[in-house]
Structure formats: C-alpha cells, structure tokens
Amino acid sequence: MIQVLLSATTAMAQAAEGAAAKSPSLVEILPMPLGFLVIMYFMIIRPQQKKAKEQADLLNNLKAGDEVVTSGGIIGKVRSVAESFVTLEVANNTAIKVMKNNVSALTKAPVAAIKQTAKA
C-alpha cells in the first residue's frame, strides 16, 4: 500500500515538473488585470467623480429663490444661504434651517441656464 502511494506521488511530482517548465511571461499575465482596472475606472470611479463635482457645483451656486429638494425629501424655496446652512421656506411663514450638504437637487432648472442652452 505504501509503495503504491510512493509511486503515485513520484508520478505527480514528475508531471508537475514538466508543467512548471513553461511559466507564463509578464506580457501574458499583465493585460487581464489592467483591463479590469480600466473597466472599473470607467464604470465606477469616473461616474462617481462626475456626480460629486455636479453636487459641489450645485451647493456652491445655491442662491435665494432656488427651489430645492433635500436628502430627506423636503421641498422648499431657499430663503438664505450661509456657509454651511441653508434656510428653506417650506410653507407660508414657515422656514427650516438645514445643512447645506443635505440639499440634493434643484426641483427645476434655473431660468438663466434654460436661456443659455436655448441660445446655443
């Protein structure tokens, strides 16, 4: 029984030795991981960077009179903008103060932006 196991392991070692003689080169190995990195960049990283830039532009360009939606779903008209807070008018004579980072979108495009795109 032991002799059968020894001969089997010897045969496996010889087969592995023959297979190990040709290892793939760096040129054969490198394209696959690089391809995955390129795909990951264009499908995940780049869209997130673009969205973050658009959000930063939105927050920097907020002004009184803009109608916005917060991340909590509250819709209101911007009454005033401070460095890190925005005061929203949500009903007649009712205003709330929210953090500027919680403003997620404008409810309608500003009129100036519509006029500029119409001219182009």
N, C-alpha and C positions, 0 to 999 in steps of 0.2 A: 504494500500500500504506500509506504513512504517512497519507494523507488518510482512509483507512478507519479506522485506529486512532484518529485525532484525533476523528472524528465519533462513534466508539463511546464514547470516554472522555467526550465532551461530553454524550452521551445518558445515560450512567451518572451523571454529576455532576448533571444536571437531575433525574433520578429520585431520587437521594439527597437533593437539596434539598427535594423535595416530601415525602419520607418524614420528614425531620428537622423539618418544621414542627410536628408534634404529638409531643411527647415525653411519656412517662407522668409523672403527678404523684407526689408523695411518698405520697399516700394509696393509690395503686395499687401502689406498689412495696413499701411497708413491711409489709403483713400476711404475706407469704410468709416473710421471714427471722424475723420474730417468732414465727410458727407453728413454724418449725423449732427455735428456741430453747426454746420451751415443751415441745415433744415431747422434745427432748434432755434437758431438766431432769427430766421425769417418768419417762423410760425409762432414763436412765443415771446422772445425778448423784444424784438423791434416793435410789434404792436403795443406792448405794454409801455414802452418808452414813449411812443407816439401819443397814447392815451394820457399818460402822466403830463406830457407837455401841453396838451389841449386843456387839461384840468387846471394847470398852473396859469395858462393864459386866461382862462375863464375867471379865476379868482383875482388875478391882477387887474382885469378890465371891468370888474363889477362897479356899478355906479348907481346912484339913486334913481329910482324909476324902473329899473330892470325887474322883470317878473321871473322868479326862480323857484326851483324845487330843491328841497333839502334831502339829505340821505334818508331821513325818516319819513319822507313823503309829504311834508308840509309845503304848500304852495303859498307864496306871498310876494309882495312887492317890496323891493329894497327901499327902505326909508333913509338909512345912513350906513356908511361903510367906515369901520375903524381898522386898525392894524390887524387884529385877529378876530374881531367880532363884526357881525352884520345885524342890523336891526331890520326885521321884516314886519310889514303891516299885513296881517292875515285877515282882518275884518275891519269895519269902520271903528276907529278909535281903539283898536286892539293891535298891539305890537309885541313881538317877542325878539329876544336877543339870542342869536345862535352863533356858534363858532364858524368862522369863515370857511374852514376846511369841510364843513358839513354841507355846504352848497354844492349840489351835484350837477345841475344843469339849468339853462335858461328855458323857460316854457315856450318862448317864441323868439325868433331871430330878431336882433335889433334892426330897426328901420334903415340905419346907415349902411349896414352890411348888405341888406337886400338891394339898396340903390347902387352900391358899388358893383355887385355881381350883375345887375341888370345893364350897367354901362359897358361891362367887359364883353 
